[in-house]
Amino acid sequence: MDSSKKPPVAKTPRRKAGAVQVAAAVFWSFLGIRKNKKWQEDASSITPVQAVIGGLIGALIFVLTLMFIVHLVTSK
């Protein structure tokens, strides 16, 4: 047997992140803080599409919350 040939290594399937994990990652990203271990877990399981959709939803919630607060403060 030729020693230069290595047996194929089985890759473990990438676990796709759930909605709660994406929401938590977006929340911490908005604050600008995240532990390195959690960041690496997020980077390995959250897809770019999930990150974009989560960011858009997070931004929408943020803007609507600010609009609601301004409405409460300025209404007589």
N, C-alpha and C positions, 0 to 999 in steps of 0.2 A: 504494500500500500504506500502510495506517495505521501510523504509527510507534509508537503506544501499545500495539499488540499485539506481544507477544514470542512467539517460537516456544517450544513446550513443552520443558522441560529434562528429559532422560532421567535418571531416578534410578538410581543403581547399587544393585543389590540388597545388602541388609545381609548380611554374611558371618556365619554362625552359628558360635559358638565350639565348639571341640572339648572333649573330656573333660579333656585335659591342661591346657588353658588355664583351664578352670573350676576344676580342682583347685589350680592355682597361685594363682589369684585368691583362692580361699577360704583357702589357707594363709597368704598375705600379709595377708589381712584379719584372720585370727586373731591374727597378730603385731602388726597395727596399723600396718604400714609398707608403702608402695607408691610407686614413682616416678610422677609426674604423667602422663608419656607412656604408661606401661603402664596406669595407671588409666583413662585416656581410651580406650585401645584396648579394655580390658575392658568399659567402660561402653557402647561402641558395638556390641559383638559378643555379649556375654552377655545372654541373656534373663532376665527375672525368675524364670521357672520353673527355669532352669538354676541360678541363684544360690541359690534356696531349697533345691533338691534337693542341690546341692553342699554347702551349709551344714549341712544335716541329716546328710549322710554324714560330713562333717568332724567335726561334734560327736560323732557316734556313735563314730568312730574314736578321738577324744580321750578320751572317757569310758571306753571299753573298755581303752585303753592305761593310763590311771590306775588302773583296777580291777586290771589285771594286775600293775602295779608294786606296788600295795598288797598284793596277794596274795603276791607274791614276798618282800616285806619282812617281812610278818607271819607267814608260815608257818614252822613249826619243823622 
